[in-house]
Amino acid sequence: MMAAADVCRLTDAARYLRRGDVTVLVTAGAVSAPVREAAMSAGVMLVDSERLAWWADVRRRD
């Protein structure tokens, strides 16, 4: 189970590496409210693995 602290670690790593325009965390399923809140406040996009292809297609068109 993923915790809000996991989102914070991902955000810190993305900032340290300074790569990419968007920080995305692909989830295997539903996430808890604290994880969603942590992602929202950190600017991390949560994408369910089943919708990853759709999300990537939308991003590519932007």
C-alpha positions as CSV (number, residue, x, y, z in Angstrom):
1,M,0.0,0.0,0.0
2,M,1.3,3.4,-0.9
3,A,1.5,6.1,1.7
4,A,1.5,9.9,1.4
5,A,5.2,9.8,2.3
6,D,5.9,7.8,-0.9
7,V,4.5,10.6,-3.0
8,C,6.7,13.1,-1.2
9,R,9.8,11.0,-1.9
10,L,8.8,10.8,-5.6
11,T,8.4,14.5,-5.7
12,D,11.7,15.1,-4.0
13,A,13.5,12.8,-6.5
14,A,11.9,14.4,-9.5
15,R,12.9,17.9,-8.3
16,Y,16.5,16.6,-7.6
17,L,16.8,15.1,-11.1
18,R,15.1,18.1,-12.8
19,R,13.8,16.0,-15.6
20,G,10.5,16.0,-17.4
21,D,7.7,18.5,-17.6
22,V,5.3,16.5,-15.5
23,T,5.8,14.2,-12.5
24,V,3.5,11.2,-12.9
25,L,3.0,8.3,-10.5
26,V,1.3,5.3,-12.1
27,T,-0.8,3.4,-9.6
28,A,-2.1,-0.2,-9.7
29,G,-5.5,0.9,-8.5
30,A,-7.3,3.1,-6.2
31,V,-5.3,5.2,-3.7
32,S,-6.2,6.6,-0.3
33,A,-7.4,10.1,0.3
34,P,-4.1,11.1,2.0
35,V,-2.1,9.9,-1.0
36,R,-4.4,11.9,-3.4
37,E,-4.0,15.0,-1.2
38,A,-0.2,14.7,-1.0
39,A,-0.1,14.2,-4.8
40,M,-2.3,17.2,-5.4
41,S,-0.3,19.5,-3.1
42,A,3.0,18.4,-4.6
43,G,1.9,18.7,-8.2
44,V,2.2,15.0,-8.9
45,M,-0.3,13.5,-11.4
46,L,-1.7,10.2,-10.3
47,V,-2.7,7.9,-13.2
48,D,-4.2,4.5,-12.9
49,S,-2.3,1.9,-14.9
50,E,-5.4,1.0,-16.9
51,R,-5.7,4.6,-18.1
52,L,-2.1,5.2,-18.7
53,A,-2.2,4.9,-22.5
54,W,-5.2,7.3,-22.7
55,W,-3.5,9.8,-20.5
56,A,-0.2,9.6,-22.5
57,D,-2.2,10.1,-25.7
58,V,-3.9,13.2,-24.3
59,R,-0.6,14.7,-23.1
60,R,1.0,14.0,-26.4
61,R,-1.7,16.1,-28.2
62,D,-1.3,19.1,-25.9
